[in-house]
Amino acid sequence: MKILLLISLTIFCLSTNITTAQAFDWKYIETEHFNLIFHPEVERQTYRVAEIAEEVYGQLKEFTGFKAFRKIAIVISTQDDIANGEATPRDLIFLSANPLITSTRVDREWLKNLITHELTHILQTETTFGVTYSLHKITGAPTVLGLPPNALQPRWFLEGVAQYGSYMEGYDFLDRKREMIFEQKVQTEDFYPNSEIIWGRSEIGGEIMYNYGFGFIEFLMRKYGEDKFIEIQQMQNSFYYLGLDAIMSMVYNKPLSVLVAEWKRELNQRFPIRIDRDIAQVLLPKPELAEWNEPLVTPDGGVIFTEKHINKSSIKINYWHPDTGLTTLLDSPKLAFTRLALSPDGQKLLYTSYDSIKGAIRWDLNEMNLQTGVTTRLTTNGRIVQGIYYYKGYLVIKNDWGKLHLYYLQDGQMTQLTDTDYNFVITDLAISPDQKRLAINFNYNGQRGIGIMRTDSWEYEKIYYPGEENDWLLGDFIDNNSLTLSWDRLDHYDLYALEIRTGKVTRITNTREDILQGQIQTFNEQQYWYGQTYGSAGFTIAKGPIAAQENIIIKSHDTNFQDAVDSTSKPVKSGDYNHLAQLRSDLFSPYVDTEDEFEIGVSQYLSDPLEELSIYYDLKWNVDREEMTLNLDTDWKGTNPGLSLSIQSQGWDIAAGLTETYEFYPYSLSASQIFQISDGFQFNQLQLQLARSWIQRDSAATLIQANYYPAKGIEDPGYDVSVQHNQQFSIGYQGDSLTSQSIIGYAGGSNRFTWGEDDLFWVYPEKSQAQRMAIQKLHYQHNLADLSSSLTIFDTGRLYTNIFGEIGLFCNNEELTVANMAGIGFELETRMLNLMSVNYELVGAINSNGDVQIKYSLKSPF
């Protein structure tokens, strides 16, 4: 039972990925069902979050069958330049409440969508029934895996239900951009393989898993009713170990594969193969498992675009020309997958990239000279999400704590041009050739539109909306009075030309494929459209002839964006955030252990929602020896010390520790002092420990540890000193990594080092006690194959090869010894219940002494 307790603690710690900044002066408000924690810069967003959360709570609670036993905590921040959320099965939601700036995702109010999605996660995964509810209320972890039973469902199901929750509230829908993926999938033989919906091995903008789950759940709810969903939740509580496939078969009386086939037949009827009309000329075929942003056409007829490989950790900026082929201009994991901007002369390129500034992800603007390849960083911690060229400087979209404003950047100085609230989201910019007009693609309170702004006054000249249930994406200016739009008004995206003064719109393409964010260029006195298309082959870059047809007129609208939607909710209470007052119990577990002797005890793990303070205690009573033991561990991030204390009622074996953590960007430094005494208050050990790690990515860490042992009996006093350094490199595809670990140490007195206790086996056991040592370890892992066979509760996913080597230098009694080892292993990673990873590993190694050892191991969450 105690083993299960430790597993539960590990899961709860690892399932939360909340980054907090110590400089923030955190506040909180409480409503009827929520406790919202925020920093002052996002106070208005917080009150809006509170109103939306209370508004949707009732219907979502009824939909999921949720029974609350404590208030749900919501942490709201905009310190990172991302728009996302995270829900963990401890009644905790973290919201990065920045506006979503991706032009091809979501045409409703993003904050509503985000809150409802994450809240549905909490209500769905935390929903328990019968005895399971009582266990969950007492312990927080009713399953052997330490999680609520409904959290043990495949991710496509969890995400699909969360998206359906937003859809049910009217904050999300299956728009044309999602339907593009459905249409392409039903026209291929491999309809959503497991490698996509379970492992996420290929996706489009991270959408495949979400898109599949959303579409399939919506189909099931519509055809078979929402009551079946409650049945699935109830069955999951009792039979989670059978897996979702078996549970759905019991609820629907049909195998999951049959239900998927029914959905596919409906999609085939919804999306018949279209008749070819004007065929687009594909300039560059889509590489495997990649997506592209819209192309920029250069003056010499080339194309510049960004390319994102799902399996790679980096994004590329590519240049393609019909004469020279494809060239990669830049390849970096820190590039933003947003629109690029080309200077009027075609000699320079603007792009955005991110960095970690004091632990927060921040976007900045960069410029590349296309002739020399030299790049220049134009801002530092500027929070710039997009930029275009304007006169001698740049027009940029800047994130001002969750509010996107337009600025003019010149010589490092920024001048604010617009001042709108967080409800007004700028997603794209385009400037006219004479630079007198600026086109803005925006989302205002969930409605997509295009605004035309005069640059002499920075006031809006025209505002256009695409119409009910339609969406359009901004392309580029054709001339000073017209620009291109991608519009989905005919159930697919065609390219249109909008005449700004009159509102006249002309459709200029007539293809069977969707054209996103295109532009028009003239070469050899012939006009062509260029754009990113999406069809049966996925994303491609194409061009085609202009086919002017179907003129329509749209009317301009009011230009007032200052009337932001404010919350009217009244909190139950509010005040400054206090870590101790916000502590919540994530696990309370009584246990009985009879493995050696009869022992009973109770353990509890508490933490605050910001994950800055955590307390764990274990109180146990050994009936046979009549001993009482208390183990207490606290961790308080920042400059506050943590405490480790162990007290035993018989023998007074006491170990007390004090840990302090400091941040000196880009490092985090912790210092620990551990003091041990035994019966009679005899001094046992004093340990000093310094740990340095990178704040940015935890890719490097150094540990310095020194122990002093007093003299005991005939033994002399002793000491040891060791240094361990770990460095990890990510190379190539996902699953490929190179890890390096360096260890050096020194020991004196009666204490010696042991090398190999945590390794495959000991190398030269007779030399394992050394006064001085230096060890270098290298480990390379390669993703050998992706598998997709599905068993009852297991889904195989990836087969890895592991190649490792170690070399050590030992000095003992002035004798120098060199020892080394090399080996190879095969590791099969599967997923149990489509959620928990299980690894099978077969490893063989040989050392320089000729010793060979083969080892098989099973790594599971049990």
Secondary structure by P-SEA (a helix, b strand, c coil): caaaaaaaaaaaaaacbbbbbccccccccccccbbbbbcccaaaaaaaaaaaaaaaaaaaaaaacccccbbbbbbbbccccccccccccccbbbbccccccccccccccaaaaaaaaaaaaaaaaacccaaaaaaaaaccccccccccccccccaaaaaaaaaaaaaaaccccccaaaaaaaaaaaaccccccccccccccccccccaaaaaaaaaaaaaaaaccaaaaaaaaaaaaccccccaaaaaaaaccccaaaaaaaaaaaaaaacccccccccccccccccccccccbbbbccccbbbbbbbbcccccccbbbbbcccccccccccccccccbbbbcccccbbbbbbbbbcccbbbbbbbbbccccccccccccccccccccccccbbbbbbbcccbbbbbbbcccbbbbccccccccccccccccccccbbbbbcccccccbbbbbccccccccccccccccbbbbbbbbccccccccccccccbbbbbbbbccccbbbbccccccccccccccccccbbbbbbccccccccccccccccccbbbbbbbccccccccccccccccccccccccccccccbbbbbcccccccccbbbbbbbcccccbbbbbbbbbbcccbbbbbbbbbbbcccbbbbbbbbbccccccccbbbbbbbcccbbbbbbbbbbbcccccccbbbbbbbbbbcccccbbbbbbbbbbccccccccccccbbbbbbbbbccccccbbbbbbbbbcccccbbbbccccccccccccccccccbbbbbbbbbbbcbbbbbbcccccccbbbbbbbbbbbbbbcccbbbbbbccccbbbbbbbccccbbbbbbbbbbccccbbbbbbbbbbccc
